[in-house]
């Protein structure tokens, strides 16, 4: 039974990594590359402790045009590992305002310049999305968003998207870059040395130049279908070994 010692160790490693992230944040508060810096501390060893083989593909697509809006599928709290490893330089995330109250992690998250959104308040949520657009345009930052808005937990391949990420990309006239992770919720064998494999794939940028706000729904639907099909293909590859 290695489940308990494995997760105890990864919990300790996570606390250490976030404390280092806080120190980085104190010396360069709200810097857009703080998230990547901490992710590259946390994730490589985190994957080894967890026995995960993480295969990330298509990283060159982040270099084709900056800034951009990344949209990724949301499965569970484990998302911080594939997401933390994937996130590029000068990129922050969009997260629930309640995250800031999580001990240690919340302080790291805030100091890293991530954008907090209160989805229960439409006025505040709209203001947060407007801030995202300003950050992209004025500070050359990219943004990592999980447009499902809630954890899928394996209920479906991909839950319905919310429109905010796509409207933001159109307002800023920057590309959307879909990032797809193979399904891992309830699929890992945590009591084995090799728990399983996750494939992450960064897809080609989808331009928004010339699009108008009224095009956001069509863009959202196009990206949703593209990502769903890609996740199905990644899952097939995992299953076939």
Residue pairs with C-beta under 8 A, 6 or more apart in sequence:
1 191
2 190
2 191
2 192
2 193
3 190
3 191
6 49
6 50
6 51
6 190
7 190
9 49
10 46
10 49
10 50
13 42
13 45
13 46
13 49
14 42
14 46
14 105
15 104
17 38
17 41
17 42
17 46
18 38
18 42
18 104
18 105
18 108
19 104
19 108
20 38
20 41
21 34
21 37
21 38
21 41
21 108
21 111
21 112
22 104
22 107
22 108
22 111
24 34
24 37
24 38
24 111
25 31
25 34
25 107
25 108
25 110
25 111
25 112
26 111
28 34
29 111
29 113
30 111
30 112
30 113
31 112
31 113
32 89
32 90
32 91
32 92
32 113
32 139
32 141
32 142
33 89
33 90
33 91
34 111
34 112
34 113
35 84
35 87
35 91
35 92
35 93
35 112
35 113
35 114
36 87
36 88
36 89
36 91
38 84
38 108
38 112
39 83
39 84
39 85
39 87
40 84
40 85
42 80
42 81
42 84
43 54
43 81
43 82
43 84
43 85
44 85
46 81
47 53
47 54
47 81
47 85
50 81
50 188
50 190
50 195
51 190
51 192
51 193
51 194
51 195
51 196
52 81
52 188
52 195
52 196
52 197
52 198
53 194
53 196
53 197
53 198
54 81
54 82
54 85
54 197
54 198
54 200
55 197
55 198
55 199
55 200
56 82
56 85
56 86
56 199
56 200
56 201
56 202
57 199
57 200
57 201
57 202
58 201
58 202
58 203
58 204
59 202
61 177
61 202
61 203
61 204
61 205
62 68
62 88
62 177
62 202
64 205
65 174
65 175
65 205
66 90
66 140
66 142
67 90
67 136
67 140
67 141
67 142
67 143
67 172
67 174
68 142
68 169
68 174
68 175
68 176
68 177
68 205
69 136
69 142
69 143
69 145
69 165
69 166
69 168
69 169
69 172
69 174
69 175
69 176
69 177
70 87
70 91
70 142
70 143
70 144
70 145
70 176
70 177
70 178
70 179
71 145
71 146
71 147
71 161
71 165
71 166
71 176
71 177
71 178
71 179
71 223
71 227
72 79
72 83
72 86
72 144
72 145
72 146
72 178
72 179
72 180
72 181
73 146
73 148
73 152
73 158
73 179
73 180
73 181
73 227
73 231
74 146
74 148
74 149
74 150
74 151
74 152
74 159
75 151
75 152
75 153
75 154
75 181
75 183
75 184
75 185
76 151
76 152
76 153
76 185
77 151
78 184
78 185
79 146
79 151
79 181
82 181
82 198
82 200
83 93
83 144
85 200
86 179
86 200
86 202
87 93
87 144
88 142
90 140
90 141
90 142
91 141
91 142
91 143
91 144
92 112
92 113
92 114
92 115
92 135
92 141
92 142
92 143
92 144
93 114
93 115
93 143
93 144
93 145
94 114
94 115
94 117
94 128
94 132
94 143
94 144
94 145
94 146
94 165
95 109
95 114
95 115
95 116
95 117
96 116
96 117
96 118
96 119
97 116
97 117
97 118
99 105
99 106
99 109
99 114
99 116
100 106
100 107
100 109
100 110
100 116
102 109
110 116
113 141
115 128
115 131
115 132
115 135
115 143
116 128
117 124
117 125
117 128
117 129
118 124
118 125
118 128
119 125
119 149
125 164
129 164
129 167
129 168
132 143
132 168
133 168
133 171
133 172
135 141
135 143
136 142
136 143
136 168
136 172
136 174
137 172
142 174
143 165
143 168
145 164
145 165
145 168
147 161
147 162
147 164
147 165
147 166
147 220
148 158
148 159
148 160
148 161
148 162
149 159
149 161
149 162
150 159
152 158
152 159
152 185
153 185
154 183
154 185
154 186
154 187
157 183
157 228
157 231
157 232
157 235
158 224
158 227
158 228
158 231
160 224
161 220
161 223
161 224
163 216
163 217
163 220
165 176
165 220
166 176
166 216
166 217
166 219
166 220
166 223
167 213
167 216
169 175
169 176
169 208
169 219
170 208
170 211
170 212
170 213
170 215
170 216
170 219
171 213
172 208
173 208
173 209
173 211
174 208
175 205
175 206
175 207
175 208
176 205
176 206
176 208
176 219
176 223
177 202
177 203
177 204
177 205
177 206
178 202
178 203
178 206
178 223
178 226
178 227
178 230
179 200
179 201
179 202
179 203
180 200
180 201
180 203
180 227
180 230
180 231
180 234
181 198
181 199
181 200
181 201
181 231
181 234
182 197
182 198
182 199
182 200
182 231
182 234
182 235
182 237
182 238
183 231
183 234
183 235
184 196
184 198
187 196
188 195
188 196
189 195
189 196
196 238
197 238
199 234
199 237
199 238
201 230
201 234
203 226
203 227
203 230
206 219
206 222
206 223
208 219
211 219
